[in-house]
Amino acid sequence: MDSARPDPPLARWRRLAEALTRRSARLHGLLGLAALALLLVLMLQLVGDNRRAVRDRMVTGRLYGRSLEVLLAAERVRVEVNGAMRAERGYLLAHEESFLAPLVEARRELPRRLRELDGKLSDDPEQHVRSHRLEAVSGDYLRFLDSEVTLERQGRHDEAVERLRDGGGYRGQAEAARLIDAIVARENALLARQRRRLDASEKVTERSLQRSFWMGLFLFALAFGEGAAVVVAQRRVRRANEQLHVAATTDALTGLPNRRAFFDGLATRIAREHVPCALAIVDIDHFKSVNDRFGHPAGDEVLRVVAAALAGSMRPSDLVARIGGEEFAILLDELDPAGAEGLCDQLRQRVSRVPVRLDAGVSLLVTLSIGVALRQPGEDGEALMARADQALYRAKQEGRDRVRLAA
């Protein structure tokens, strides 16, 4: 009988082991839940960090883009101010009304450019003060240039020159340039600060990606999504920079390279001493009369048609650019004098046969005056342009609608 009864101490140990097993299972369950909770907290933290980083990059990217737009608008104002000055100086020297086209354009475009610049500035009061001061100085400067032109038209050339020597025009231009430089300097400082913020956002993203790696495959999808967001943001910034570069080097009306792009191309060709280079400066004859008779939209259409004809007639290696008003420039490679002159004459004839169709069924034909200069050994770009300009002036003096080769 006694040997059939369970041993009480053994039963107690069995019950204790079972209790410990149940407690261990509950503990493992609690530890598993705690691990899941910790993983969820880490995941939420990772998501929050990445969202903040992406948001910061988006905000900073917008500020970065706005600063780039301010720089572009400031350079456009500078171009109009400088173009007005060159127009007035050219008119005093040559007594040709056509030289005043950039001044006329500046009167029309400069107020709009100034409003555009002021509209793109941030809430920085100092920048707006500079912008308003620039508007006042530019207005005074244009009025001074108009008074110089009026004196010249009245036959009071000496008086106009004396006022010019007194430095009034130079002071106005210099003050406008100083204000533009101050606005640009401030925006460059903002750009530097925004670049630092972008760098900080990139570092936050890198840390988040590292955490996602150590947290394992559970957060891989989230890390991949955030990485894709970073790539998209970077591509957007690159596209914005590319678009700015295109805007800064392309003439908006004609789609041709602008004055800045032309001088970059000229410098490149001047650096290649062993390659023959020719420069042709093309001017649309009596362009002012087109604007006077048919209006500026008609003048714009003439510029577009002529630009398309120029671009379509040149070789792939040639550079065609609009350098101001109704004036274009063509850089020609590897041509002798006869070849350059012949090519430009073919271009002149082609344009003279292309009708420009205006509103209400009106069409007109335009002609070109072209001055061509072949680069001489050791000649720099400024001297080459001066000789091409002289040849253009001779073509105009001899009746227009012709090509003249510089001596």
Backbone hydrogen bonds, N-H to C=O, Kabsch-Sander energy under -0.5 kcal/mol:
donor,donor_aa,acceptor,acceptor_aa,energy
4,A,1,M,-0.8
5,R,1,M,-0.6
5,R,2,D,-0.8
11,A,7,D,-2.1
12,R,8,P,-2.3
13,W,9,P,-2.2
14,R,10,L,-2.3
15,R,11,A,-2.7
16,L,12,R,-2.4
17,A,13,W,-2.7
18,E,14,R,-2.6
19,A,15,R,-2.3
20,L,16,L,-2.8
21,T,17,A,-2.7
22,R,18,E,-2.5
23,R,19,A,-2.8
24,S,20,L,-3.0
25,A,21,T,-2.7
26,R,22,R,-2.5
27,L,23,R,-2.9
28,H,24,S,-3.3
29,G,25,A,-2.6
30,L,26,R,-3.0
31,L,27,L,-3.3
32,G,28,H,-2.9
33,L,29,G,-2.9
34,A,30,L,-2.9
35,A,31,L,-2.8
36,L,32,G,-2.8
37,A,33,L,-3.0
38,L,34,A,-3.1
39,L,35,A,-2.8
40,L,36,L,-2.7
41,V,37,A,-2.8
42,L,38,L,-2.9
43,M,39,L,-2.5
44,L,40,L,-2.9
45,Q,41,V,-2.6
46,L,42,L,-2.6
47,V,43,M,-3.0
48,G,44,L,-2.8
49,D,45,Q,-2.9
50,N,46,L,-2.6
51,R,47,V,-2.7
52,R,48,G,-2.6
53,A,49,D,-2.4
54,V,50,N,-2.8
55,R,51,R,-2.9
56,D,52,R,-2.9
57,R,53,A,-2.5
58,M,54,V,-2.6
59,V,55,R,-2.8
60,T,56,D,-3.1
61,G,57,R,-2.8
62,R,58,M,-2.2
63,L,59,V,-2.3
64,Y,60,T,-2.9
65,G,61,G,-2.7
66,R,62,R,-2.5
67,S,63,L,-2.4
68,L,64,Y,-2.1
69,E,65,G,-2.1
70,V,66,R,-2.3
71,L,67,S,-2.3
72,L,68,L,-2.2
73,A,69,E,-2.7
74,A,70,V,-2.7
75,E,71,L,-2.2
76,R,72,L,-1.8
77,V,73,A,-2.0
78,R,74,A,-2.3
79,V,75,E,-2.4
80,E,76,R,-2.1
81,V,77,V,-2.5
82,N,78,R,-2.8
83,G,79,V,-2.6
84,A,80,E,-2.2
85,M,81,V,-1.9
86,R,82,N,-2.6
87,A,83,G,-2.2
88,E,84,A,-2.2
89,R,85,M,-2.5
90,G,86,R,-2.8
91,Y,87,A,-2.3
92,L,88,E,-2.2
93,L,89,R,-1.9
94,A,90,G,-3.0
95,H,91,Y,-2.5
97,E,95,H,-0.5
99,F,96,E,-1.4
100,L,97,E,-2.0
101,A,98,S,-1.5
104,V,100,L,-2.6
105,E,101,A,-2.6
106,A,102,P,-2.4
107,R,103,L,-2.3
108,R,104,V,-1.6
109,E,105,E,-3.6
110,L,106,A,-2.6
112,R,108,R,-0.5
113,R,109,E,-2.8
114,L,110,L,-2.6
115,R,111,P,-2.3
116,E,112,R,-2.5
117,L,113,R,-2.4
118,D,114,L,-2.6
119,G,115,R,-2.4
120,K,116,E,-1.2
120,K,117,L,-0.6
121,L,117,L,-0.8
121,L,118,D,-0.6
128,H,124,D,-1.6
129,V,125,P,-2.3
130,R,126,E,-2.3
131,S,127,Q,-2.5
132,H,128,H,-2.7
133,R,129,V,-2.4
134,L,130,R,-2.8
135,E,131,S,-2.1
136,A,132,H,-2.0
137,V,133,R,-2.9
138,S,134,L,-2.7
139,G,135,E,-2.1
140,D,136,A,-2.3
141,Y,137,V,-2.5
142,L,138,S,-2.6
143,R,139,G,-2.2
144,F,140,D,-2.2
145,L,141,Y,-2.3
146,D,142,L,-2.5
147,S,143,R,-2.1
148,E,144,F,-2.0
149,V,145,L,-2.3
150,T,146,D,-2.5
151,L,147,S,-2.4
152,E,148,E,-2.2
153,R,149,V,-2.4
154,Q,150,T,-1.7
155,G,152,E,-1.4
156,R,151,L,-2.7
157,H,155,G,-0.8
160,A,156,R,-2.1
161,V,157,H,-2.8
162,E,158,D,-2.5
163,R,159,E,-2.3
164,L,160,A,-1.9
165,R,161,V,-2.5
166,D,162,E,-1.6
167,G,164,L,-1.3
168,G,163,R,-1.0
171,R,167,G,-2.6
172,G,168,G,-2.1
173,Q,169,G,-2.6
174,A,170,Y,-2.9
175,E,171,R,-2.6
176,A,172,G,-2.3
177,A,173,Q,-2.5
178,R,174,A,-2.4
179,L,175,E,-2.3
180,I,176,A,-2.4
181,D,177,A,-2.7
182,A,178,R,-2.2
183,I,179,L,-2.3
184,V,180,I,-2.8
185,A,181,D,-2.8
186,R,182,A,-2.2
187,E,183,I,-2.3
188,N,184,V,-2.6
189,A,185,A,-2.0
190,L,186,R,-2.1
191,L,187,E,-2.7
192,A,188,N,-2.3
193,R,189,A,-2.1
194,Q,190,L,-2.7
195,R,191,L,-2.6
196,R,192,A,-1.9
197,R,193,R,-2.0
198,L,194,Q,-2.6
199,D,195,R,-2.5
200,A,196,R,-2.5
201,S,197,R,-2.5
202,E,198,L,-2.3
203,K,199,D,-2.1
204,V,200,A,-2.2
205,T,201,S,-2.2
206,E,202,E,-2.4
207,R,203,K,-2.5
208,S,204,V,-2.3
209,L,205,T,-2.5
210,Q,206,E,-2.2
211,R,207,R,-2.4
212,S,208,S,-2.4
213,F,209,L,-2.0
214,W,210,Q,-2.0
215,M,211,R,-2.0
216,G,212,S,-0.7
216,G,213,F,-1.0
219,L,216,G,-1.3
220,F,217,L,-1.3
221,A,217,L,-0.5
223,A,219,L,-2.5
224,F,220,F,-2.8
225,G,221,A,-2.3
226,E,222,L,-2.5
227,G,223,A,-2.6
228,A,224,F,-2.5
229,A,225,G,-2.0
230,V,226,E,-2.1
231,V,227,G,-2.3
232,V,228,A,-2.6
233,A,229,A,-2.4
234,Q,230,V,-2.6
235,R,231,V,-2.5
236,R,232,V,-2.2
237,V,233,A,-2.1
238,R,234,Q,-2.5
239,R,235,R,-2.9
240,A,236,R,-2.5
241,N,237,V,-2.4
242,E,238,R,-2.5
243,Q,239,R,-2.6
244,L,240,A,-2.2
245,H,241,N,-2.4
246,V,242,E,-2.3
247,A,243,Q,-2.6
248,A,244,L,-2.6
249,T,245,H,-1.2
249,T,246,V,-0.6
250,T,246,V,-0.8
251,D,256,L,-3.6
252,A,250,T,-0.5
255,G,251,D,-2.4
258,N,249,T,-1.7
262,F,258,N,-2.5
263,F,259,R,-2.4
264,D,260,R,-2.0
265,G,261,A,-2.4
266,L,262,F,-2.8
267,A,263,F,-2.4
268,T,264,D,-1.9
269,R,265,G,-2.2
270,I,266,L,-2.6
271,A,267,A,-1.6
272,R,268,T,-0.6
272,R,269,R,-0.8
273,E,271,A,-1.4
275,V,272,R,-1.3
278,A,332,L,-2.9
279,L,373,A,-3.0
280,A,330,I,-2.8
281,I,371,G,-2.7
282,V,280,A,-0.5
282,V,328,F,-2.9
283,D,369,S,-2.6
284,I,326,E,-1.4
285,D,367,T,-2.4
287,F,284,I,-1.0
290,V,286,H,-1.0
290,V,287,F,-0.5
291,N,287,F,-1.7
292,D,288,K,-2.6
293,R,289,S,-2.6
294,F,290,V,-2.8
295,G,290,V,-0.6
295,G,291,N,-1.5
299,G,295,G,-1.7
300,D,296,H,-2.7
301,E,297,P,-2.0
302,V,298,A,-2.3
303,L,299,G,-2.2
304,R,300,D,-2.3
305,V,301,E,-2.6
306,V,302,V,-2.7
307,A,303,L,-2.5
308,A,304,R,-2.4
309,A,305,V,-2.2
310,L,306,V,-2.7
311,A,307,A,-2.7
312,G,308,A,-2.3
313,S,309,A,-1.0
313,S,310,L,-0.7
314,M,310,L,-0.9
318,D,315,R,-1.6
319,L,331,L,-1.8
320,V,318,D,-0.5
321,A,329,A,-2.6
322,R,257,P,-2.1
323,I,321,A,-0.6
323,I,327,E,-1.6
324,G,327,E,-1.1
327,E,324,G,-2.7
328,F,282,V,-2.9
329,A,321,A,-2.8
330,I,280,A,-2.9
331,L,319,L,-2.6
332,L,278,A,-3.1
332,L,330,I,-0.6
334,E,276,P,-2.5
340,A,336,D,-2.8
341,E,337,P,-2.6
342,G,338,A,-2.6
343,L,339,G,-2.5
344,C,340,A,-2.2
345,D,341,E,-2.1
346,Q,342,G,-2.3
347,L,343,L,-2.0
348,R,344,C,-2.5
349,Q,345,D,-2.5
350,R,346,Q,-2.3
351,V,347,L,-2.4
352,S,348,R,-2.0
353,R,349,Q,-0.8
353,R,350,R,-1.0
354,V,351,V,-1.4
356,V,364,L,-3.4
357,R,355,P,-0.7
358,L,356,V,-0.5
358,L,362,V,-4.7
361,G,358,L,-0.6
362,V,359,D,-1.5
364,L,356,V,-1.8
369,S,283,D,-2.5
370,I,402,R,-2.4
371,G,281,I,-2.3
372,V,404,R,-2.7
373,A,279,L,-2.5
375,R,277,C,-3.2
379,E,376,Q,-2.3
384,L,380,D,-2.1
385,M,381,G,-2.5
386,A,382,E,-2.1
387,R,383,A,-2.1
388,A,384,L,-2.1
389,D,385,M,-2.6
390,Q,386,A,-2.1
391,A,387,R,-2.2
392,L,388,A,-2.2
393,Y,389,D,-2.7
394,R,390,Q,-2.1
395,A,391,A,-2.1
396,K,392,L,-2.1
397,Q,393,Y,-2.4
398,E,394,R,-2.0
399,G,396,K,-1.5
400,R,395,A,-2.4
404,R,370,I,-2.4
406,A,372,V,-3.8
